[in-house]
Amino acid sequence: MSVDGWNTLLVLGGIRSGKSEFAESLVADAPTVRYVATAPAGDPEDTEWATRLAAHRARRPGSWTTEETADDPRRLADVIAAAGSNETLLVDDLGGWVTVLLDPAHQPADDTATVTELAAAIRASAARVVLVTPEVGLSLVPTTPLGRAFTDALGATNRAVADACDAVVLVVAGQPTWLKPAAAPRAAAVPAQAGPGQAGAPEQPT
């Protein structure tokens, strides 16, 4: 565990809550950061989504490197397990990771075992790791089978990862509330958000 109270951290939050910006602020002073992007590219005709991804990329400092894991969700555990004690990883986000995990292209697969492998890699990690994830437990149960499968899988993933991490923080409307431990290990503010119509900060990674 690091001197400020944590070495591995899960950042939860809803859509446009500021969770990604908060996570980025926590690693901003690291000499180098490896940004681990988990989400698939998406529909090339979805220009609004492409704009969100572009804004997300533009916010990353030039010193950061990016690693994609969308082709194989099992790689995320391998990336974390292989990281050294002098490395800082920012994983954004587990919602995208679960989307890929449930993709028919990756089935049949033992998804529970894959989540267990991820939690074990986090628990044993020598690196400083910050993971971002959507909080799905505060919304209504989806009305479609696919929606229920996603929320169930992401909820189970969030619980496993939260248990594995040293610390957990929930970001609501830009305000961080530390859940584990109960008191904030260090002060950190969520950067100001872009207003309506401006180049906003997307909630999903590349």
N, C-alpha and C positions, 0 to 999 in steps of 0.2 A: 504494500500500500504506500502511496506517495505521501510526502510530508504534509500536504494540505488535506489529507483525509481519504483520498480515493485514488485508485489506479485504473479502475474500470467503472464506467458511468453509463446509465441508461437515461436518456432524455425523452420523456413522454409529452405528448401534446396533441391537441386537435388541429383541424385544418386552419391555417393562417394564425396559429397561436404564437408563432415566434420561436418554435422549438429549434428549428435549424439554425437561426441566427444566434440563439443562446448557446447551442453546442459549438458553433464556430468561435464564439467569443471565449470559450473556455480553453481552446487550443491555440488562440491567436498568438500567444507569446512563445510557442514551441519553435525551436530552430527550423525544423522541417515537419511537415504533416503529409501523411499519405491519405488521400480522400478515397474511400472505398465506395464506389457507386454501384448500387444493387439493382436498380430498376431497368426494365426493358426499354428500348427506344420508343415504342409506341407507334401509333398510326402516323405515317409521314404526312398525311393530309390534315392532321390536327394541328393547325398553326398556333392555336392558343397554348397547347401543351408544349410545342416547340419553343414558344416565347418564354414560358416558365423555365424550361431547362436551360435556355441560353442565359437568362438572368441569374440562375443558380451558378452556372459556370463562371460568369463574369464577376461574381462576388468572391471567388476564391483567389487568394494571393498567388502571385506568380511563382513563389517558392514551393508551393504545394505540388505534389504529384498526384495523379489519378489512376486508380485501378478499377477495372470493370469486373463484376462477378455475375452479370446477368446470364451469361451462357451456361453457367453451371452453379446452382445455388449451394452445392456442397463445398465450393471453393472458398466461401466466406470463412468457414471454420479453419480451413488450411491457411488462409492469409493471416488470420489472427494468431494461430498457433506458431507460425513461422516468424512472426515479428519479434525483433530484438528489444532488449530493455531500453535502448536509446531511441526507440521509435515511438511516434504518436500516430494513431489511426483514428480517423473520423468516418464512421459508417453511417451513410444516409441513403435510404432508411430501411427499416425492417418491414415496412408495408410493401415496398417494392420487392424485397427479398421473398416475402410470402407469396406475392403475386406470381413470381417466377417459379417458386416451389410447387404451386398448385397447377401450373400450366400443364395441359395434357402432353406437351412435348417431353416433359420430365417424368411422366407417369408410365407404368406403375412404379412407385417408389415408397420407401418407408419414411414418410414425412416426420413421424414422431422421432425416429432414430436420428434424422438429420438435425432436428431442433435440439436433441440431446447432445449431439456432437458439437453444435455451436455453443451451447451453454458450457460444456466442458472445456472448450478452447478458451472461452472468456475467463472462466474460473482459474485456468492455469497460465494465463497470458503474462508474459514478462513485460510486454509493451503497455503504454498508456493508451487506453481504448475508450472512445466516446461513441455510443450508438444512439441514433435518433429513431423514434418509432411513433406512429399514430396511436393515440389512445382510443380504442373502439368500445370500451365498456360502458360509456355514458350515453350511448345512443340507443334507439329502438332496435329490436331484433329485425334484421332485414326480412323482406317478404319473399325473396327469391332463394332457391336452394344454393345458387352460386354465391350470393351475398352472405348467407349464413355460413357456408363453408369457409369463406374468407375471414369473417369476423371470428369464427371459432378458432381457426388456425392462427390468426394473428394474436388473439387473446392468449392462447396457450403459449405462443412464442414469447410474448411480452412477460408472462409470468415466469417462464423458465429463465429468461435473460435477466430479469429483475432480481431473481434469487441468486444468480451467479455474479452479479455486479457488486462492487463495494458500495456504490451509492446510486440512488434513483431520484430524479427530479421531475416534477410535473409542471409544465409551462401552460398557463391559462391567461389569455389576453395579454401576453407579453410579460406576465408576472411569474417568476419561478418559485415553486414551493417544494422544498426538499422533503421527500418521503422516507428516504433511507440514506444516511441517518436523519433524524428528525430536524436537526439544526444544520444550516448550510455550512459545509466545510470551508468555503471561501465566498466572499462577496462577488457577485457577477450580475451585471444588468443586461437585459435584452436590448440590442441596438434598436434605434428608432425605426419604425416601419415606413415603407413608402406609402403615400396616400393613393386614393382611387385614381386610376388613369395613369399612374406613374409606373416605371419599371419595377414591379414589386418583387419581393423575394418568394420564390416558389417553395412549396412545402414538400416537393418530391425531388429526389436526386436524379442525376443522369444515369 
